[in-house]
Amino acid sequence: MGLRDDITPSSQGKVRDLYDLSELCGLPDQLLFVASDRISAFDYVLPDAIPFKGEVLTRLSLFWFELLADVVPNHLISADVAALPERFAAYRDELAGRFMLVRRARMFPVECIVRGYLAGSGLAEYQRNGTVCGLALPAGLANSARLPVPIYTPSTKAALGAHDENITFADTVRLLGETDAAALRATALVVYERARDYAAERGIIIADTKFEFGQVASGDANTIILADEALTPDSSRFWPAEGYLPGSSQPSFDKQYLRDWLAANWDRKASPNPPHLPPEVIEATSAKYIQAYELLTGESFVPQGRR
């Protein structure tokens, strides 16, 4: 019997299961995040899991939380199995490498997206209008071109099964107030730039990425913290720096490979349910995630948990 068969998650996202430890263990303001091997694309959770994906997402997030701690605090309490509450002790082998004990935060209802290169939906909009999320860009930029400066393009945070929608900075001001909206934009840009520069030294271009932030009480004030995951192949576009040449789509260490396979093999209008993935697509996606981890951390990926 596995964890989810014994303890029902308090909530479930596309990839993660969340356990409210104030309810389950009497630990106020603590949550247990567990990253599964599920993968989503085009707002659908696919029927096939990607081996080791949950571990890669968790361990890479932990790496970035430590590296960026001097830039922005984060929600992590511990990722040590010895810190697991007794209620979860029987599942230490299952959880190893794919869980985080975190502080509860008041999450901001926006996805904080930073784009440093022209790709994806941003490229499509630019080719139509010369803008990305309504922000005007210089004429003549090619597919995958580096932008003159990184841009902040927030979106709504949709419920499971719904689609995030791009919004303007003015929209975030209306949602959050000017102080918090400006702080999120500034923090997201600084975090992206630090991570971009580090990754460049490791041979990876971070073309764009998505952050989630929350607030926790700190004395008489509220502190903005980085939450959920950070700079993973699920939330970012990672391109190899070697061979980078604007003008066409780039090879990647993220789930773009899987998206491309789905786009070529799934007619979403004809069939509402995503197809099963061929074994070679599953294996190649897993390998790309692991390669991103190894390049960024400089460590060989050795699985910790029992799958």
C-alpha positions as CSV (number, residue, x, y, z in Angstrom):
1,M,0.0,0.0,0.0
2,G,1.3,3.4,-1.0
3,L,1.1,6.8,0.7
4,R,-1.9,8.0,-1.3
5,D,-3.8,4.8,-0.6
6,D,-3.4,5.4,3.2
7,I,-3.4,9.2,3.6
8,T,-5.6,11.2,1.3
9,P,-3.9,14.4,0.0
10,S,-5.5,17.6,1.3
11,S,-5.2,18.9,-2.3
12,Q,-3.8,17.7,-5.6
13,G,-2.2,19.6,-8.5
14,K,-1.2,18.5,-11.9
15,V,2.1,17.2,-10.5
16,R,2.1,17.6,-6.7
17,D,0.2,16.2,-3.8
18,L,-0.2,18.5,-0.8
19,Y,-0.8,17.4,2.8
20,D,-1.9,19.9,5.4
21,L,0.1,18.9,8.5
22,S,-2.0,21.2,10.8
23,E,-4.9,18.8,10.0
24,L,-3.0,15.6,9.8
25,C,-0.3,15.9,12.4
26,G,-1.2,19.0,14.6
27,L,1.7,21.0,13.1
28,P,0.4,24.5,12.5
29,D,1.5,26.3,9.4
30,Q,3.3,23.4,7.9
31,L,2.6,21.6,4.6
32,L,4.1,18.5,3.0
33,F,4.7,18.8,-0.7
34,V,5.1,15.5,-2.6
35,A,6.2,15.6,-6.3
36,S,4.8,12.8,-8.4
37,D,6.1,11.5,-11.7
38,R,2.9,12.8,-13.4
39,I,3.4,15.2,-16.3
40,S,1.1,17.7,-17.8
41,A,0.9,19.4,-21.2
42,F,-1.6,21.7,-22.8
43,D,-3.4,21.8,-19.4
44,Y,-3.9,18.0,-19.4
45,V,-2.4,15.5,-17.0
46,L,-1.1,12.8,-19.3
47,P,-1.9,9.1,-18.7
48,D,1.7,8.0,-18.5
49,A,4.2,9.0,-15.8
50,I,7.8,10.0,-16.5
51,P,10.3,8.0,-14.4
52,F,12.3,9.9,-11.8
53,K,10.5,13.2,-12.7
54,G,9.3,13.9,-9.2
55,E,12.8,13.5,-7.8
56,V,14.3,15.7,-10.4
57,L,11.8,18.5,-9.8
58,T,12.2,18.3,-6.0
59,R,16.0,18.0,-5.9
60,L,16.6,20.7,-8.5
61,S,14.2,23.1,-6.6
62,L,16.2,22.4,-3.4
63,F,19.4,23.2,-5.3
64,W,18.0,26.5,-6.5
65,F,16.5,27.4,-3.1
66,E,20.0,27.1,-1.5
67,L,21.8,28.9,-4.4
68,L,19.3,31.8,-4.4
69,A,18.8,32.1,-0.6
70,D,20.7,35.4,-0.5
71,V,18.3,36.8,-3.2
72,V,15.0,35.7,-1.8
73,P,13.9,33.5,1.1
74,N,11.9,30.4,0.4
75,H,9.3,28.2,2.0
76,L,11.5,25.2,2.7
77,I,11.7,23.7,6.3
78,S,13.4,20.4,5.5
79,A,13.8,17.7,2.9
80,D,15.4,15.2,5.3
81,V,13.4,12.0,5.8
82,A,14.3,12.2,9.5
83,A,12.2,15.3,9.7
84,L,9.0,13.6,8.4
85,P,6.2,13.5,11.0
86,E,5.5,10.1,12.6
87,R,2.3,9.8,10.6
88,F,4.5,9.6,7.4
89,A,7.4,7.6,8.8
90,A,6.3,4.3,7.1
91,Y,6.6,6.0,3.7
92,R,10.2,7.3,4.1
93,D,11.5,5.1,1.3
94,E,8.7,6.2,-1.0
95,L,9.1,9.9,-0.2
96,A,12.9,10.1,-0.2
97,G,14.1,12.7,-2.7
98,R,10.6,13.9,-3.8
99,F,9.1,15.7,-0.8
100,M,9.5,19.0,1.0
101,L,8.3,20.1,4.4
102,V,7.4,23.8,3.9
103,R,5.9,26.8,5.6
104,R,2.4,27.7,4.8
105,A,2.3,31.0,3.0
106,R,-0.4,33.3,1.7
107,M,0.1,32.7,-2.0
108,F,-0.2,35.5,-4.5
109,P,-2.8,34.5,-7.2
110,V,-0.5,35.2,-10.1
111,E,2.2,33.2,-12.0
112,C,5.3,35.4,-12.2
113,I,6.8,34.6,-15.6
114,V,10.1,36.1,-16.8
115,R,11.2,35.8,-20.5
116,G,14.7,36.3,-21.6
117,Y,14.3,34.9,-25.1
118,L,11.6,34.8,-27.7
119,A,9.9,31.4,-27.8
120,G,6.6,29.7,-27.3
121,S,3.4,31.7,-27.1
122,G,5.6,34.9,-26.8
123,L,7.0,34.2,-30.3
124,A,3.6,33.6,-31.8
125,E,2.3,36.9,-30.4
126,Y,5.4,38.8,-31.5
127,Q,5.0,37.4,-35.1
128,R,1.4,38.7,-35.1
129,N,1.7,42.0,-33.3
130,G,5.3,42.8,-32.5
131,T,4.5,42.4,-28.8
132,V,4.8,39.8,-26.1
133,C,2.0,39.9,-23.6
134,G,1.2,43.4,-24.8
135,L,4.8,44.7,-24.3
136,A,6.2,46.2,-27.5
137,L,9.6,44.7,-28.6
138,P,12.0,45.9,-31.3
139,A,11.3,44.8,-34.9
140,G,13.2,42.1,-36.6
141,L,13.7,39.7,-33.7
142,A,14.2,36.1,-34.8
143,N,12.8,32.9,-33.3
144,S,14.7,32.1,-30.1
145,A,16.4,35.5,-30.1
146,R,17.7,36.9,-26.8
147,L,15.6,39.9,-25.8
148,P,17.3,43.2,-25.2
149,V,16.3,42.9,-21.5
150,P,14.3,40.2,-19.7
151,I,10.6,41.0,-19.5
152,Y,8.0,40.2,-16.8
153,T,4.8,38.8,-18.2
154,P,2.5,37.6,-15.4
155,S,-0.5,35.3,-15.8
156,T,-3.5,34.2,-13.8
157,K,-3.1,31.0,-11.7
158,A,-5.9,28.8,-13.0
159,A,-7.5,25.9,-11.2
160,L,-6.7,22.4,-12.2
161,G,-8.0,21.7,-15.6
162,A,-8.3,25.4,-16.5
163,H,-5.9,27.5,-18.6
164,D,-3.7,30.3,-17.2
165,E,-4.4,33.6,-18.9
166,N,-1.7,36.3,-19.6
167,I,-2.4,39.6,-17.7
168,T,-0.7,43.0,-17.7
169,F,1.2,44.5,-14.9
170,A,-1.6,46.9,-14.4
171,D,-3.9,43.9,-13.9
172,T,-1.6,42.7,-11.1
173,V,-1.7,46.1,-9.5
174,R,-5.5,45.8,-9.4
175,L,-5.3,42.3,-8.0
176,L,-2.5,42.8,-5.4
177,G,-2.0,46.5,-4.9
178,E,0.9,48.6,-6.2
179,T,3.4,47.7,-3.5
180,D,3.1,43.9,-3.8
181,A,2.8,44.0,-7.6
182,A,6.0,46.0,-7.9
183,A,7.8,43.8,-5.4
184,L,6.9,40.6,-7.2
185,R,8.0,42.0,-10.6
186,A,11.3,43.2,-9.2
187,T,12.0,39.9,-7.3
188,A,11.1,37.7,-10.2
189,L,13.5,39.6,-12.5
190,V,16.4,39.6,-10.0
191,V,15.9,35.8,-9.4
192,Y,15.8,35.1,-13.1
193,E,18.9,37.1,-13.9
194,R,20.9,35.4,-11.1
195,A,19.8,31.9,-12.2
196,R,20.3,32.8,-15.9
197,D,23.9,33.8,-15.2
198,Y,24.6,30.7,-13.2
199,A,23.1,28.4,-15.7
200,A,25.1,30.0,-18.5
201,E,28.3,28.9,-16.7
202,R,26.9,25.4,-16.8
203,G,26.1,25.4,-20.5
204,I,22.4,26.0,-20.2
205,I,20.3,28.9,-21.5
206,I,17.2,29.6,-19.4
207,A,15.0,31.0,-22.0
208,D,12.1,31.7,-19.7
209,T,10.7,30.5,-16.4
210,K,7.8,30.7,-14.0
211,F,7.9,31.5,-10.3
212,E,5.3,31.4,-7.6
213,F,5.6,33.7,-4.5
214,G,3.8,33.9,-1.2
215,Q,3.9,36.0,2.0
216,V,4.7,34.9,5.5
217,A,4.5,37.0,8.7
218,S,7.9,38.2,9.8
219,G,7.7,40.3,13.0
220,D,5.4,43.3,12.3
221,A,5.8,42.9,8.5
222,N,5.1,40.4,5.7
223,T,8.0,38.8,3.8
224,I,7.8,37.7,0.2
225,I,9.1,34.1,-0.2
226,L,9.7,31.8,-3.2
227,A,7.4,28.8,-3.0
228,D,6.3,25.7,-4.9
229,E,9.1,24.7,-7.3
230,A,11.9,26.8,-8.9
231,L,13.7,26.7,-12.2
232,T,12.8,23.1,-13.2
233,P,12.3,21.5,-16.6
234,D,8.5,21.7,-15.8
235,S,8.5,25.5,-15.2
236,S,11.3,26.6,-17.5
237,R,12.7,26.4,-21.0
238,F,16.3,25.1,-20.8
239,W,18.3,25.2,-24.0
240,P,21.9,23.9,-24.6
241,A,24.2,26.9,-25.0
242,E,26.4,24.9,-27.3
243,G,25.1,25.3,-30.8
244,Y,22.6,28.0,-29.9
245,L,21.7,30.0,-33.0
246,P,18.6,32.3,-33.3
247,G,16.3,31.7,-36.2
248,S,14.7,28.4,-35.4
249,S,13.4,26.4,-32.4
250,Q,16.2,25.1,-30.1
251,P,16.8,21.6,-28.7
252,S,15.9,21.6,-25.0
253,F,16.3,19.9,-21.7
254,D,12.6,20.3,-20.7
255,K,9.2,19.1,-21.7
256,Q,9.1,20.9,-25.1
257,Y,10.1,17.6,-26.7
258,L,7.0,15.9,-25.2
259,R,4.8,18.9,-26.3
260,D,6.2,18.6,-29.8
261,W,5.3,14.9,-29.9
262,L,1.8,15.6,-28.7
263,A,1.3,18.4,-31.2
264,A,2.2,16.1,-34.0
265,N,0.2,13.0,-32.8
266,W,-2.8,14.3,-31.0
267,D,-5.7,16.1,-32.6
268,R,-7.2,17.8,-29.5
269,K,-10.4,18.8,-31.4
270,A,-11.1,15.2,-32.4
271,S,-10.2,13.6,-29.1
272,P,-10.5,15.3,-25.7
273,N,-8.2,12.8,-24.0
274,P,-4.4,12.8,-24.5
275,P,-2.9,9.7,-26.0
276,H,-0.6,7.3,-24.3
277,L,3.1,8.1,-24.8
278,P,5.3,5.6,-26.7
279,P,8.1,4.1,-24.5
280,E,10.8,6.0,-26.4
281,V,9.1,9.4,-25.7
282,I,8.8,8.5,-22.0
283,E,12.4,7.4,-21.8
284,A,13.7,10.4,-23.8
285,T,11.7,12.9,-21.6
286,S,13.1,11.3,-18.4
287,A,16.6,11.5,-19.8
288,K,16.2,15.2,-20.7
289,Y,15.1,16.0,-17.1
290,I,18.0,14.1,-15.6
291,Q,20.4,15.8,-18.0
292,A,19.2,19.2,-16.9
293,Y,19.7,18.2,-13.3
294,E,23.2,17.0,-13.8
295,L,24.3,19.9,-15.9
296,L,22.9,22.5,-13.5
297,T,24.0,20.9,-10.2
298,G,27.3,19.3,-11.4
299,E,26.2,16.0,-9.7
300,S,25.3,12.6,-11.1
301,F,21.6,11.8,-10.6
302,V,21.3,8.8,-8.3
303,P,17.7,8.0,-7.3
304,Q,17.0,8.2,-3.6
305,G,13.4,7.0,-3.3
306,R,11.6,3.8,-4.0
307,R,9.5,4.2,-7.1
